[in-house]
Amino acid sequence: MSKILIRGAKVLGGEPQDVLIDGETIAEVGQGLSAQGAEVVEAAGKVLLPGLVDLHTHLREPGREDSETVLTGTRAAASGGYTSVFAMANTFPVADTAGVVEQVWRLGKEHGYCDVQPIGAVTVGLEGKKLAELGAMHESAAGVTVFSDDGKCVDDAVIMRRALEYVKAFDGVVAQHAQEPRLTEGAQMNEGVVSAELGLGGWPAVAEESIIARDVLLAEHVGSRVHICHLSTAGSVEIVRWAKSRGIRVTAEVTPHHLLLTDELVRTYDPVYKVNPPLRTERDVMALREALADGTIDIVATDHAPHPHEDKDCEWAAAAMGMVGLETALSVVQATMVDTGLLDWAGVADRMSVKPAQIGQATGHGRPVSAGEPANLTLVDTEYRGDVDPAGFASRSRNTPYAGRELPGRVTHTWLRGKATLVDGKLT
């Protein structure tokens, strides 16, 4: 097994240290380390983090390989510093059986750029009418622990209660796409001043907040775990903060784009800014940043949603909702949270690796950078500044809202159990 000596890296942004990888494991962390025959990576000035974990990724396979595949999606993940991703269930066929989740899991194993943990659907066909095979998916080779109808809301309170009761048996979690469907019929963007001026159908904050309020109460009643996907409003923050103060087992995520972009961008009518939930107001953005900083929001999750060119290069009303995010997530978090002083790099490691691994029970990920731990690591050049060029993406799709925008930071190396998946910014 090969040895790798990472020399002079700022571990979690702290004092420079050397990290020796031996095979799949971190063998030693300290200063002045040496190892005969080891490959040396000079990392002076760079920040070393545990490999990132994304609890919310759309890999599209099976069924929409024109948008993304497990291979291209995991290559994009490795490029962004991720060593584990959780693949959402809205594929074709839907990942609502043991057979489909095992297929996705095995594809991840075969390709080897990062670990792929499938998320199982809550309901059959994402139709919200009948519980899917939750137990069978958990007991399958994929070992599913997270269930979500993401893309659609489990709006039936009885179905949601039953799902929470079911997953409690194995400490699973239901990840809710909080969108009351009747309140968002025909909605095209955030409901507010901009939607009124543009004449586009409004998506009210209460459509998200009402579902979150219901579900945290259901989780409290059942004594189970609920996770809120892509939380996007200041009101949602307050509900989650209240729920946590009561000891309710709720966790929440925010996407990078909701930490940076606002509904003012919709004035361009560029469908690259069309996303679900929609871009909100500056007030919401600031509330989300503060909530991520103080721990009310537990994690950053990309909601990486690739679409082919034709689904975005069209008029606004006809365009698909979603943005790619795996390859730019860490840069956006640096810009919005680190460079603004709201989080240090240890906090970034917590929100983008440790906590998502804990929520999803991703064994071996989100671990300390210390001797004896799995060598799942990412090295970041935090001093880098450059414009985003979608042409260089590993993802099959290019629907990024950051094209041409200058963002800080660049992942230079990623290691999955000691094996380099990214070296000097290039995939191996």
N, C-alpha and C positions, 0 to 999 in steps of 0.2 A: 504494500500500500504506500502511496506517495506521501511525502511530507511537504507542507507549505508553511513558510515563515512570513507572516504579515508584520512588517517592521515599522514601528513608530506611529501606529494608528491611534487616534483619539477615541478610545472605547467609550461609547455612549456620550461622546463629546467631552470626556474628561482628559486627564493627563495622558501623554503619549505612552503607549505600551506596545510590546511585541506579543503576538499571538501565534502559537505554534499549533498547526493542525497535523495530526497523525492519523491517516486513514479517514474515517468518518467522524472523528471526535476531536475536540479541542484538547490538546495534551497539556499545554502550559500557557499561562498568561503572566507576563512580567516585563522587566526591563533588561536589556542586554542579553536576550536569549540568542542561542545559536543552535543549529542542528546540521550535522554533516549530511550533505546530499539533498538538503531541502531546497525547494524552489522558493526564491525570495521575492516577495512583493513589497516594493518600497511604498509606504503609505503615509509618509510624513505630511501632516496638515489635513489629512482626510479623517472622516468620522466612520467608525466601525459600529454597525448596528446588528442586532439579531435579524435574520432573514424576515422580511415583511410577510404578513398574513392578510389576505383579503377575504373577508367574509361574504362578499357580494360581487361575483363575477358572472358574466354571461359568456359562455364558450360556444353556444349555438349548436354544437354537435351533440346528438344527431339532428339532421333535418335542415339546418340553415348553414351549410358549409360554405355558401357564397359569402356569408358575413364573417365567419370565424370558424376555426376548428380547434380541437383540443391542442393540437400541435402548435398552431400559430398563436393561440391565446396564451399558452404556457411559455412560449418564446417571448411574447410581449411581457409576461409577468416577470420572467428572469431579467429582462432588460430594465424593468422598473425596480428591481431589488427584491422581488417576491420569491419566497421558497415554498409557499403553500397558498392555494386559492380554493374557495368554495364555489362550485359551479351551480348556478340556479337551474331550476327544474323546467323552465318554459321552453323546452326543446320540442322537436317533432320526430317521434312521439314524445309526449310529456314524460318526464322522469317520475312516474307515479307507481312504478313496479320495481321489484328487486332486479329484474333483468336489465332495465334501462340504466339504473344507477350503477350496476356492476359494469356495464359497457363503458360508461364514462370513466369510472374509476380505473379500469384496465387500460384504457387509452392513455390516461395520465401516467400510469406505471410504465407503459411502453416507450413513451416519448422522453420522459426523464428530465425535463427542464424545471419542473417544480411538482410538488405533491398536489394532486387534484382530489378534493373531497366533494362528492356530489351532495347537493341539497335535494331532498325528496319533496315532491308536491304534497300539500296538505290534503287536497281533494282530487278526485279522479278527473283527469283532463283539465285541471284548473277551473272547473265549472262551478265550484262552490256548493255542490249539492250532496256529495257523498265522500266520506273520508277515504283517502287512498290507503294503500297497504303499508301503513307506517311501521308496524312491527316487523313485517317481512323485509322492508328496506333497512331497518336497523340491524336485523340479524343476518343480512346478506354480507358478502365479502367486503362491500363498500362501507359497512358499519355506519350508516347514516345517523346523525344525531341532530341535524338541523333540518327543519321542514318549512317550506314557504311556497305560496302561490304567487310569488312576486311577479309583477306585471298586472296582477289582479288582486283585489282585496278579498279576504275571507270576511264577507260582510254579514253573513248569517251568524248571529250571536250563539245559537245552539251548536252549530258546526264548530265554531271557534272554541267554545267551552269543551266540547268532546275532544278536540285535538289537544288542547292543553291538558286534559285529564289523561289522555292516552300516552303522551310523551313523558309525563311525570314518572311513569314506571321505569324508565331508563335514563332519567335526568336529561332528556332531550329538550329542545327549545323550538318554539314556533316563532318564525320571523315574519312579522306582519307588514305587508304593503298597505299603509294606512291611507285609504282613499274611499270615502263614502260614494258609491257609484251614482246615486241619484243626484247628489250635489255637484257632480262634475260632468254631467251629460253635455256633450258638445264643447267642453272646456278646451281652450287652446293655450292659455298662459295664466299666470298669477292674476287673480282678481284684485284690481286696484286702479290707481290713477292711470297707469300706462295702458291697461286693457281697455279702459273706458275711452281713452283718447284714440286708440287704434281700432276700436270696434271689434276686438277679438273676444270670444267667449271666455269668461272669467272662471278661474279655478280657485275657489275661496279657501282661506287657511282653515276654516272650520271643518272642511271636508276631511282634512288630515287629523285635526285635533279631536274631533268627536270620536273617531275610531280608536285613537290612542287612549282617550279617557275610558271608553268602554272596555278596552282590552286589558288595561292595567287593573281595573276592578275585577274582571274575570280571572286574571292571573292571581290576584289576592284571594279571591273566593276559592279557587281550586288549589292554591298553593303550588303553582307551577311557574315555569320560566317563559317569559315572552320577550322577544327582541323586536325593536322598532327599526325597520329599514328606512334608509335615507330621510331621516327627520329634517324638516326644512323650514319650520316657522318658529318665531319667538314664543308663540302660545304653546306649541308642542313642547318646547324646552321647559316651560313652567309646569306643565302636567307631569312630565317625567321627573322633574325635581321634586314635586309634591309626592309622587308615587314612591320615590326612593326614600323620602323622609319617613314614610309609613312602613318601610321595610319590605315593600313589594319587590318581587324578583323580576325587575325589568332592566334591560340594557338597551342602548340606542346607538345608532351610527349616524354619521354625517358624511356626505360625499365631498371630495375636494372642490367640485364645481359650485356646490352650495356655500362653500367657505369664501369664494372669490367673486363669483359672477352675480349680477342682479338682473331684474326684469327690464331694466333700461335698455339692455342689449337687444331686446325683441323689437325695438324700433327699427332695426336694420332689416327686419323680416327675413333674416338669414336662418334657415331651418337648422343649422348647426347648433343653435341655441334652444331648440325645442327638446324638452326633456320632461320626464315624469319622476317625481313631482317637479313642477315648473320652477324656474329661477324666481326667487322672491325679491323682497325689497332690501335696501341697504340696512335697515333696522333689523331685519331677520338675519342677515349675514353677520352683523356684529353680535347678535345674541347667540348665534351658533358658535362663533369663535370663543366667546366667553364661556359657553357651556362645555365646549371641548376642553378648554383650559382648566376649568374647575372640576371636571370629572362627571358632570351631569350627563353629558354625552360621552359614552365609554370609548368609542373607536372611530377611526376613519375607515370607510369602505368605499371602493371605487365606483360601484354600480357600472363597471365597464360594459357598455352596451354597443357592440359593433353593428354597423349597418352598411350594406353595399351602397355604392355611389348613387344609384338611381333612386334609392329610398330617401336620400337627403337632398339631392340636387333637383328639387321640384318646388312647387309653391308651398307656402307654410302649412296650409290646412291639410294638404295631402301627405306631408312628410312624416316619417317615423319619429318616434320619441327616443332619445338616448344619445349618449356620448361615449367615446372610448376614453379610458382613464388610467389603465395600468402603467403606462410608460411615463406619465406626467404627474402621478399622484404625489410622490415624495417632494417634487419641486414645488407644487402648489402648496403643500403643507409647510414647506420651508418659508415660502413667501408670505403666507397668511398667519402662521403661528410662531415660527422660530425668529424670522427677521423682524417681527413686530414685538418680540419679547414676551409673548403669551405662553410659549412652551420652550423648554430646553430640549436637547437631543435625547436625554433620558425619558422625557415626557413623550417625545415622538415614538421612541421604541415601545413605550407602554401602550400608546393608542393605536399603533400600526403593526405591532407584533405580539406583545405579551397578552393584552386583553382579548384581541380577536381569537388568538389561539385558545385561550381559556374558555371563551364563550362557545366555540365550535369543537372543543375537546380535540384539538390538533396536536396529537402526541409528538413530542420532539421539537416542536416549534415554539417560538416566543420564550425561549429559555435564556438564562443568563449567559453572558460571554465569559465563561470561566471553565477551568479544567474539568474534564469529565463530561461536558455537555456536548450534544450533537453539533457538528460544525455547519450549522445553517446560518450564514452570515451575508451581510451586504456592506460594501465599502462605498462611501459617498464623497465626492469632491464638492464640498459645500461652497467653495470659493468660485466655482464655475458660474458664468452667466452666458446665456445664449438664447437665440430665438428658436422656438419650436418648429421643427420641420417634419410634417407628417410623412413625407416621402421616405424618411428613414425609419419609420415605425416597423416593428416586427409583426404587429397585428395585421390581419388581412384587410381591415377597414381603416378609414382615414377620417372619420367624423369626429374630429377634435375641435373644441371651441378655442383652442390656444394657438392655432396656426399663425406663425409670424409674431407671436407675443414673446417677449423676453421673460424667461423664468430662471430662478437660481438653482444651483445644484445639479449634479449629474452622477448617476450610479456608474461606477467604473468596474466593479467586480461583484459577482454573486456566487456563493458556494452553497450547494445542496449536499449535505452530509459529506463535506470535504471535497466534493467534485465541483470544479469550476463550471458554471453554466454561462458566465459572462466574464470576459477578461479584457481590460482596457476599453470597456464600452462596446465590445464586439461579442456576439454570441459564439459559443464554442460549437 
